[in-house]
Amino acid sequence: MTTSSVRSKFANDIARIAFPDARAAIVARTFALQSETLSLVAATGRVVAQTYRAAEDIVPFARSAMDGYALRSADTFGASAGTPVTLPVVGASYAGDGHAMLAAGHASVITTGAMLPDGADAVVPFEDIDRIGETIVVRAPLVALDHVFEPGDDAKRGEILVASGSLVSPGAAALLASAGFAQIAVTRRPRVAIVSTGNEIVAIEATPHLGQIRNSNTTMLAASLAADGAEVVFEEHVLDDADAVRATLVRAIASADLVITTGGASTGDRDYVKATLRDLGAEFAFDSIAMRPSKPTAFATLGSTAIAVLPGNPAAAFVAYVALVRGALRRMSGHDVAYRPYVDATLRGSIHRKANRHFLMFASLSVVGGRLEVIPLENQCSSLVRTSADANVLIVVEPGSGTIASGDIIACELIASLI
């Protein structure tokens, strides 16, 4: 493919859409991946691929909530400090013991977690009675289920333990373990290929010559993908050469569920990525967005592979990943909600709206006086790397005119992943 044909192929088909529409288009074109069966520990942090229900009550028997004495509450009716009830002590029940019987008018030693003897319906703690020889003295009446865990107190038979699409937290893993599920089906991790482009890019360990910069974008993407639970299976830098870009993209697409490129995304003489993808048969949902930064961001599919084309400027690439690509990853990982709700915070400072585009600003969110406050960072230049390190949120400014004043409430996109 010649340089001129690459440029003309790109120039003939440009579709710029609004930022919310871009997110919706990504959601519409990404789907949960296949499931795999893992142990509970290995599955922690993953998304459940099917709903799991309790096959029986958890736990299926009544248990003592205290160390004390099991008894029949009816035997303590009328007990008071002036007219205590005395019950003989017979037997003992310990955690792990099976069935035991308790006759009327008697009490039995019981430990926390032990199954309640048949006939007993309450437990009196050691500290609430007096022990005299082989009897206990009860000075206050009990009612049924005092200090007792009822059967099914964690879950009743048939109750949902973990629903499809929910995250396997350590607590959920413990609940599933208590129900007897040693292994569960979870959505597999997305396999992701990272392709960076540009003659000016050199390896991290290299000493850049004048005009060159180290490859921070690949590191940013790989670190973000690891934090978001994806697996990087392909990572390559390619120079600004049409044939080399094509060959690299072919290999990347064949290896991954999602390909993320950085650089070569605009309309310059050496911006080959979008036109090369079209030549390979990729179908674009959009190839630019009415937003700042990250305007050249595009999203396409080729067969079963999704492709996110990100700008080369570090801050712009970072914004595109957080605000757009992460939604695709969450869909592939099995989450029902691709984009988490924004967080509202009180603005400190002022922001000038952009008339025809969304403006995503790096900012610092903190708790002040019990409420969330957000301060935009001073330098919003898309070429910076520092801003992505200093910010913990992106302020999402909708298109419009005028100024958003200090003290107004504004929406924020959390940078840190909370899947």
N, C-alpha and C positions, 0 to 999 in steps of 0.2 A: 504494500500500500504506500503510495507516495504521500509526501507531506501535504501537498495541496489537496489531494482527495480526502485525506483525514480531516483537514480544516473545513472543507466545504460540506462534508457529510455531517459534521457537527452543527455548522451554522444554519443548515436547512431545517433543523427541527429543535426548537427551544421551547420548553414549557415551564414557565415560572408560576408557582402557586403560593398561596398564603401559608404561613407557618402551621396553623392548626390543620389545614388541609393536608400538608405534608405528613404530619403525624398520623392522620387518619388513613392516608394512602399506604403508609408503612404497615399499619395494623392490618389493613385489608389484604396485604400481600405476604404476610408471614403467618406461620402456623406452628402449633406444637410439634416437636419432633417425636420420633418413636420412643417407646418406653423400654426400660431395661430393669431387671430385677436385682436388687442389692440388699445387703444386710442393713439393719437399722442404722448402725453407726455410719456406714458408707453413704447411706441415703440422706443423712442429716444435712440440711441446707439445700436440698433438692426439692422439686415440686412433685407432689403425688399425682400419679397418672390414672388412678381409679379411686373410688370411694371405699373406705374400709369401715365396717360396722362390727359391733360387739356380737360374738356368737353366743354369749351367755352374760349373765349379770357379772359385773366386776365390782367387788368380789362377791361370789355367789352365796355367802353366808354372813350372818351377823357377827360382828367382832367387838371386842372391848376397846374402848377409847382410852382407858386408864388402867393403871395397876390398882387392884382393889379386890372386891368380892362380887361375884355374880349372885343375883338373887331374884326372887319374884317380887315385883313392885307391890303387888297386893298384900304381901306379908308385912309391909312397912306402913300400911294404912293406919293413921292415927298416931304415929310415932312423934314424940316431942321430947324436949329436954326434961319435962316433968314425968312423962310416961314413955320411956324408951322401949324399943322392941329388941329383944335378945334372940339371936338365931344361932343354932349350932353350925359349926364349920365342918363340911365334909368334902374331901377331895380337892383337886386343883386342876385348872386348865391353863396350859402354856401355849404360846404361839407355835403352830405346827402340829398340835395335837388334833385328833379326830373328834368324833362325836362323844359327848358325855351327857349324863342325865343329872338333873337336879330336882329332888323331891320338894314338894311344898313345905314351907316352914324351915328351910335350910339355906345356907349360903356356901359358896365355893370360892376358893382363892382363884384369881384370874389375872393374867398379865396383859399388857397392852398388845393388841393385835390377835389375841387368842380367840378362837371361836366360842361363842356363847353356848353354854350347855343347854340342851333341850329342857324346856320348862322355865328357864331364866329369861327375863325381859329387860333387866336393868343391871347397872354396875354402880356400886358405891365405892368411891376412892378410899384408899387406906387412911388418908388424913381426916376423913369425915366420920370415922367410927372409933370406938374403943375396942381393943381386943383383950378379952379376959379369958385366959385359958383357951379352950376350944370353942369359944363363942365370940360373937361380935355384938356390940351394943349400938343400935342405930337410933339416933335422936331426932331425925327428921324424915318425913315420908318421901319416897321416890315415886316417880311415875314411869310408865313404860318408855323404854328407849333412852332413859337417862344414861349418859356416858357410853352410848352404844353406836357403832357404825352399822347402819342398816345394809342389807344385801343390795348390791347395785348402786352404792353411793358414788362410785366413779362413773359408771355407765350402766344403763339397763340393756338387756338383750335386744338387739336390733338397732340400737342407737348409733348414730354416726360418730366415729372416733376421729377420723381425718377425712375431709372431703376432697374429691378430685380438684386439682388446681391450687391446693393450699401448700404452704411450705412445711417441710419436715423440720420442726424445731426440736431441740433436745427434749422438751416436755412432751411433744407429740410422739417422739420416738419411745419415750418411757411408757406412754399410754398404750401405744401399739404393742410394746413388749408385754405389758400386763395382760393384754388380750390374746397373747400367744402368737403374734405375727413376728417371726424371726426375720423374714425377708418381705420386701414390698416392691411394687412397681412404681418407678419414678421416671419422669421424662429425662432422656439422656442430655448430656451437656452439648451445647452447640459447638461444632467444630468451626474455627474461624481462621481465615487466611488474612495476613496483613501484607499489603504491597505499598511501599513508599517509592515515590519517584522524584527525580530532580538531579541534575548534574552538580548542583551546589551542595548536595547532602553527602556527608562522610560518616564513617562509623564512630561510635562513641569514643573508642580508645584512640582514634586518629588525632593528629594535630592539624586542624583546618588551615588551609592556605587562605590568603585574602580572597574574599568572595564566597567562601565555603562556610557551612555550619554543620554542627553535629546532628545526628538523627534523633531528635527528642520525640518526634511523633510516634515512631514505632514503639519506643519505651512507654510513652503515655498510653497508647492503645493496648499494649500487652499487659500493662499493670491494671488498667481499667477492666479488661476482659477477665483477668484472673480474679479480681475482686467481685465481678458480676457472675462468676461461676461458669465461664466459658473455657474452652480448651483451644489454645493456639496451635494449629497443626502445620502452618506454613508461614514463613516470614522471609521476605526478600525485598531488597532495594534494587531498583532498575533505573538506568540512565534515561534521559529524554531522547529516546530513539523509538520510532513507531514500531519497527519489527520486534525490538526487545520488549517493549511494553506489551505487545500482542502475545508473544511467547510466554511471558511471565503471567499474564492474566489467564491464559489457557490452563496453565498448570495450577494456578490458585483456584480457579473455578472448579476444576476436577477434584480438588482435595477437600473442599469445605462446604458447610451449610451456609456460611456467610463470608463474603469477601469484603474487606474494608481497604480502600485505597486512600492515600493522602498525596496531594500534589497533582499537577496536570489536569486540574478540574475546570479550568476557566476556558478562555477563548484565544489564548496566545498561540504563537507559532509552534511552540513545543508542548502544548497541552493536548495530549493524545488519548487520554483515558476514555472519555465518553464516546468519542467517535469510534475508537477501537472496539468498545463494548457493543455499539450498534452494529458494527461490521460482523461481530461474532454472533449476532442474533439476539442480544439482550433487549428486553422490553422495559422501557423507562416509565415509571410512575410519574416522575418529574425530573427535570434536570437543572432547576435552580429554584430558590425560595426567596420570597420577599421578606428577608430578615437580615439583621446585622448583629454579629458577623455571620459568616458561613453561607453567604448568598449562593456560591456555586455548588453547594451540596446537592447530590442527586441520589436517587434510589432506583434500582432496576432489578429484574430477575432474569435468569437464564436457566431454563430447566427448573430443577429444584433448588438452585442456589440463589440466594439473595445477595445483592451487591450494593454497598454504600460507598459512594464517591465523595470523599471529604476534601476540603481545601488543604493546601500545603502550609498556610500560615498556622503556627502552633495554637494560638488562642482560638482561632476559627475552627480548627480541627477538634479541639477539646470541646467547644460548645456544641458542635454537631454531634459528637459522640454522646454527650450527656443528654441533650435535649431531643435527639432523634434516634440514634442507633441503639441506645439502651432499650428503647421500646421494642425494637425488633428482637433483641436478645431475650427479653422477658417473654415475649410471645413464643419464641422457639423453645424456651426453657419450660413452658407449660403454664405460666402465670395467666390467670384470667384477666388481670388488669395490666395492660402494657405500660401505661404511663401513670405513675403515682400522682395523687392529687397535689396541687401546689400548696405551699405553706404561706399563710398570710402573715405579714409583719409590718410594723410601723416604720416608715421610711425616715431616715435621718439624712438630710441633704435634699437636693432637688434634682429632677430629671426632666430633660426636654424630650418630648415625644418625637417620633419620626412619622411623617405624614402617611406614608404608604407601606410601611413595613414594621414588623415586630423588631424590638431591640432587646437583646439578651445581654445583660450587664453582669460582669463579675462583681461579687459583693461579699461582705462579711456579715453573717447573721449571729446574733448573740442574745442572751436573756438579760434584760435590764429591768430591775424593779418588778420582776415576775411576769414580764411580757416580752415577746420577740421584737427585736429591733434590727434593722438592716441598714448597712452603710455601703454605698457603691465604692469600689476601688477607684482611685484617681485616674489611672491610665487604662483605657479600654482598647488600646491598639491591638489589632488582630495578630500582629507579628510577634507579640510577646509570649514568653514561656512562663514568666514569673507570676502572672495573674492567676493561672490555674493552680499554682501552689499556694497563693495567698487567700484565695476565695474558698468559701464553703457552700455558697449558693449562687445561682444565677437569678437576677431580678428579671422578670418577664414583663416587658413594657409593651402594651398593645398599641397598634397604630393610632394616630390621632394628632391633634394640634394642642398647643399650650404646654404648660409645665405641671408636672406632678410635684406638689409642695411637700416640704418636710412636715411630718406628722400624719400624712395620708397613709392609708393601708394599701399595700402592694403585694402582688403574688411573687413567690419565690420558688424556684426549682432546686431541690436539694442536690448537691453534687455527689455526696457520699451515697453509695448504693445501700438500700435497706431492703433486699429481696428475701 
